[in-house]
Amino acid sequence: MNKTSEQALQVLQSVFGYQSFRSSQQAIIDTLLAGGDALVLMPTGGGKSLCFQIPALLREGVGIVVSPLIALMQDQVVALQQLGVKAAALNSSMDVTQARQIEAQLLAGEIDLLYVAPERLMSSGFQDLLRQIRIALFAIDEAHCVSQWGHDFRPEYIQLSALHEQFPEIPRVALTATADEPTRKEIVQRLGLEQAQQFISGFDRPNIRYRVAANSSSTRQQLLRFIKLDYPDQAGIVYCLSRRRVDETAAWLQQQDIKALPYHAGLSKQERAANQERFLREDGVVMVATIAFGMGIDKPDVRYVVHLNLPKSLEAYYQETGRAGRDGEPAEALLFYGLQDVVTLRQFVVNSDADEAHKRIESQKLERMLGYCELTTCRRQALLAYFSDPMDEPCGNCDTCLNPPETWDATVAAQKALSCVYRTGQRFGVTYLVDVLLGKLNERIQSFGHDQISTFGVGDELNATQWKGLYRQLIAQGLLQVDQQGHGGLRLSETCRAILKGEQSLFLRKEQKAERKAAKKRKSSFAGAKGELWEALRKKRLELAEEQGVPPYVIFHDSTLLSMMEYHPENRQQMARISGIGERKLESYAEAFLQVLAEHPAGTTKASQQSDTVAESIELFRSGLNIEEIARQRELKATTIYSHLADGIEKDKIALNDVVELDEKEISRIQDMLLDLGEGQRLKPVFDALDGRVDYGVLRCIHASLE
C-alpha cells in the first residue's frame, strides 16, 4: 500500500469510523488523489460519498460538490460536521449575510468541502471566486441529472461541461446510483469524461425484497396490513401517481392511527418543508408522496417503499425503491399496478412537449416496466439485466422466487380476447370488452350492436377480474397496444397474428392474491430486556439530536445502535471498535451511550468477554477483511476465526454464503452428509469422505448453518 493509500485508510478509520474500504472505493480514491478523473456508478448505500469526501480532505484546497437539491446538501453538511469535517453549503435558502460569511471562510481556506447547486457554480460571480482559491476536486453528485433521456433531467447540469475547460488541472468525479448504459454514455459525452476511469460497482441491493401485486378493490387494506403487521412504527414511503391520491391515502392512513404525511408540488413550500422535516427527524413516519419527493433524502432507516401506481420506467422504479434500506438492513419494495396506470402514463407521454423520438423512448420504457410486473421469473435478475448487470442465479428474495407463480395455457382465452378487440373496432377499453365477453346486455353495447357479434357472451370460463388480468398480460406481452391518443382503447399489434391463427400457444401467469411472506427478521424489533435496551438507546439518540437540531440518524445509524446491543461495549476502547464511530463521535457521544449500556447489563463477565472476541472477528469480516487478514490482524489462528464466524452463522449474524465460497449444490451435499452423522458426531468422517478437499473450518461453518 502506497503512502496516499495509507493516508486514505487512516482518514476512513479515524474520521468516519470504518475499518476498511468496500468495493472499488480505494481505487476511486487513489485515482482522484493522483489527479485523475472518474465516473462512479455505485448502488445507493454503497458509500459513494466517501469516494470524494476522503480525497477532498487529503488533497490541498477545498472539494467543490455539485448537488441538485438543498435538502441533499444540508443533510450531507450536517453529517460531515458531526464528524468534525469543515463542511458548508451555499444555496438559495441562505440570506446575503450567511452567504458572504461562507465566501469569506472559503477565501481564508477554512472549508474542506463546499456543496453548491449547478446554477450557482456556473454563475460568473462564483467562477470569479473559484479562481481565487485552491480547489481539491470537483464532485458532480447525482450525475444522471445530465441525461436528457433520464427521469431526473436538470437542464443546468449540462453547463457543467465547462468545468474541464476552465479548470483543466482539477480532477473531476461524476457519481450516480441510477444510470443504464445509454445514460452512462451520455454522462461521459456531456461532461467531457472520455478520459476518465469508469468504476461500475453493480446495481444489486440484496437487502431489498421486491414484490408486485395487481391493483384491486382490496389494495388499501393490503397496504394497511403491510404497514401495521410487517412494519409497525417503521419509516416508509408510499408513492402515488396523482396529488389527489396522495392526499386521500395520507388522510385514510391517519384515520387508521398511522403517522402519515402528504408531500406533492400542490402543497405550499412551507408545508412540504415541515412534512419532510418530520419524516427525517421523527421515528415511524410514513411519507405519502408523488415522485416530487425523494431525491436527496439520505434517511438510512426507511424500511419500505410502496408504489400504489405503476412507475413510468425501470430507472424511476429502481431509484425510488432504492430509498429503502440504505443502512443495509432488510427492507422491502412493494408495487401495486393496474391497466389504468398504463392509460394514465401513456397520456402523460402523448400530451408532453417532448419530440417524437423522446416520446417513443418513453413509451418503450413504460412497456419494459409493465413487462417487469408480469414476470414469472426472478424479478431481481430482470431488473439487473436491464442495467446490463447480469445475475447468474435467481435471488431468492423476491415474490417470484419465494412464491413461484403458476402458469396456464391461455391460448384459447387470448384468442377470444383478441378477437373481441378486433370485432368491436379496436377502439374500446378493457371494461367494455370484458362486458362483451361476459354477455352483459346494456344500453351502450346494444347501441353499438355488439350484442350481435360472435364474441358476445363467449367468455364464461373466466370472471371479470380474470379477464381484466388477461388483457393486462396481453398488453405486457406486446400483443395489444393502448391507443396513443390516450383514450384507453386497445388495438391489435402485429405480433398477435400467430396467436389468433392458432400457430403459437400462449402460457400466462395465473391471477393470484398477493401473499404476505414474512420478510427477513428485522433486528429493529425486540422484546423483553433487549427491547428495553433498544428503546433506551433510541431515546438517548433522540435527546442528543434534539439538543443539536439534527435528525437522529446523523448522530448514529440504526445499524450502529444494533452493533452496540450486539457487542455491548463497556468502555471507550471497546466502543471505538464499532463500525461507524470515528474519533469525533467517540469523543462526543461515547460516555452518554456507555451509560445507557451500563444500565442494561449484558450478562456475566466471562460470557461478555467471549462475546466480545467473537463479535470483533465478525465485525472485521463484515468490514471486508477475509479470514487470513483477520487472523493476521488479531494474531489468532485461522481455525479460531472460522470458529468465530461459525458462531456468527449459527446466531444469524452473518450469512453462510458470505463465508463459504462453494456453490449451492456442493453446500447442500455437505449439509446432507452432516445431517446423516447425527447429533454429537465429529466432522472427521465428512472431511475424509471429501478427501480433505474442504477445510475443517469451512465444514464447521456449514455445520453451524444447520443449528
HELIX and SHEET records of a PDB file:
HELIX    1   1 LYS A    3  VAL A   11  1                                   9    
HELIX    2   2 LEU A   12  PHE A   16  3                                   5    
HELIX    3   3 GLN A   25  LEU A   33  1                                   9    
HELIX    4   4 LYS A   48  LEU A   58  1                                  11    
HELIX    5   5 ILE A   70  GLN A   82  1                                  13    
HELIX    6   6 VAL A   96  LEU A  107  1                                  12    
HELIX    7   7 PRO A  118  LEU A  121  1                                   4    
HELIX    8   8 SER A  124  LEU A  130  1                                   7    
HELIX    9   9 ALA A  143  VAL A  146  5                                   4    
HELIX   10  10 PRO A  155  SER A  161  5                                   7    
HELIX   11  11 ALA A  162  GLN A  166  1                                   5    
HELIX   12  12 GLU A  181  LEU A  191  1                                  11    
HELIX   13  13 THR A  219  ARG A  225  1                                   7    
HELIX   14  14 PHE A  226  ASP A  230  3                                   5    
HELIX   15  15 ARG A  243  GLN A  255  1                                  13    
HELIX   16  16 LYS A  269  ARG A  281  1                                  13    
HELIX   17  17 LEU A  314  THR A  321  1                                   8    
HELIX   18  18 LEU A  339  ASN A  351  1                                  13    
HELIX   19  19 GLU A  356  CYS A  373  1                                  18    
HELIX   20  20 ARG A  379  TYR A  386  1                                   8    
HELIX   21  21 ASP A  399  LEU A  402  1                                   4    
HELIX   22  22 THR A  411  ARG A  423  1                                  13    
HELIX   23  23 VAL A  430  LEU A  437  1                                   8    
HELIX   24  24 GLU A  443  PHE A  448  1                                   6    
HELIX   25  25 ALA A  464  ALA A  476  1                                  13    
HELIX   26  26 GLU A  494  CYS A  496  5                                   3    
HELIX   27  27 ARG A  497  LEU A  500  1                                   4    
HELIX   28  28 GLY A  528  GLN A  548  1                                  21    
HELIX   29  29 PRO A  552  ILE A  555  1                                   4    
HELIX   30  30 ASP A  558  TYR A  567  1                                  10    
HELIX   31  31 ARG A  572  ALA A  576  1                                   5    
HELIX   32  32 GLU A  583  ALA A  598  1                                  16    
HELIX   33  33 THR A  605  ARG A  622  1                                  18    
HELIX   34  34 ILE A  627  ARG A  634  1                                   8    
HELIX   35  35 ALA A  638  GLU A  650  1                                  13    
HELIX   36  36 LEU A  656  VAL A  659  1                                   4    
HELIX   37  37 GLU A  664  LEU A  677  1                                  14    
HELIX   38  38 LYS A  684  ALA A  689  1                                   6    
HELIX   39  39 TYR A  696  ALA A  704  1                                   9    
SHEET    1   A 7 ALA A  87  LEU A  90  0                                        
SHEET    2   A 7 LEU A 113  VAL A 116  1                                        
SHEET    3   A 7 VAL A  62  VAL A  66  1                                        
SHEET    4   A 7 ILE A 135  ILE A 140  1                                        
SHEET    5   A 7 ARG A 172  THR A 176  1                                        
SHEET    6   A 7 ALA A  38  LEU A  41  1                                        
SHEET    7   A 7 GLN A 197  ILE A 200  1                                        
SHEET    1   B 6 ILE A 208  ALA A 214  0                                        
SHEET    2   B 6 ALA A 331  TYR A 337  1                                        
SHEET    3   B 6 VAL A 302  HIS A 307  1                                        
SHEET    4   B 6 ALA A 235  TYR A 239  1                                        
SHEET    5   B 6 VAL A 286  ALA A 289  1                                        
SHEET    6   B 6 ALA A 260  TYR A 263  1                                        
SHEET    1   C 2 THR A 407  ASP A 409  0                                        
SHEET    2   C 2 PHE A 507  ARG A 509 -1                                        
SHEET    1   D 2 LEU A 480  VAL A 482  0                                        
SHEET    2   D 2 LEU A 490  LEU A 492 -1                                        
END                                                                             
